Amino acid sequence: GFVVLSEGTNCYKELKFLKLTNGYVGPTQTAVKNDIGADIWVQISYDGEWIAFCRYIGRPSKKYGTCEYPKLDSTDIYVAKIDNGKNLPAKAIRVDHGYWPSWAMDENAKDTSKPKLLSYSRYSDQSIRKAIINPNGTIVIKDIKHSESPQKTSGSRVHLQGSPDGRYLAYRPSRVINVYDNEQKKNVPGAGGAGYYPCWGPRSKYLIWTKNRVCR
């Protein structure tokens, strides 16, 4: 297997690839070259062919002094075809304005010859959008709402991440993560809790988050 992580300082972060073999971590390789901003919040597709991530180009936060908390209306979604580490460094391809990408777990998820479905959050209208990533790198934006923040009408701006199966929405209106069921049109009782950075498991059965502000 392998992992891809964001490494760097301040507002300049690059994605790094580490091969895992028999319990050993291989040498670090550059997954995507970047000298103009911070590449963060990376997600690996289920077939290992693609990574999706956010790119933030801007100044450090006045409050925190780093880009750990970029302005969500200033981030863009990118993808790169890493081919399980065979195509490094990979070329970054811009998808759309947004943050927190999530790969769909569908019938094409593990087939390297099929298009992949990517969802991502949009801060401006508090929605989650879809994009189709074709094997040749072309992108088709599905300008439809995958789901919408149930608290959008309150005027608040919340952090959103859709589940891979499209049914659930993790959102954080304050410092508490809630889970919204798009089919039942209501929150899931007892799901979520205090924390940050929600991240769905591959089959949408588990939601992981951190209770600390900085998540590595």
Salt bridges, closest charged atoms under 4 A:
GLU14 OE1 - LYS16 NZ 2.99
ASP39 OD1 - ARG55 NE 2.69
ASP47 OD2 - LYS116 NZ 3.08
GLU68 OE2 - LYS13 NZ 3.67
GLU68 OE2 - ARG216 NH1 3.12
ASP76 OD2 - ARG94 NE 3.37
ASP76 OD1 - HIS97 ND1 3.56
ASP96 OD2 - ARG122 NH1 3.22
ASP125 OD2 - ARG129 NH2 2.42
ASP143 OD1 - ARG129 NH1 2.76
GLU148 OE1 - LYS145 NZ 3.00
GLU148 OE1 - LYS152 NZ 3.96
ASP181 OD2 - ARG167 NH2 2.74
GLU183 OE1 - ARG167 NH1 3.49
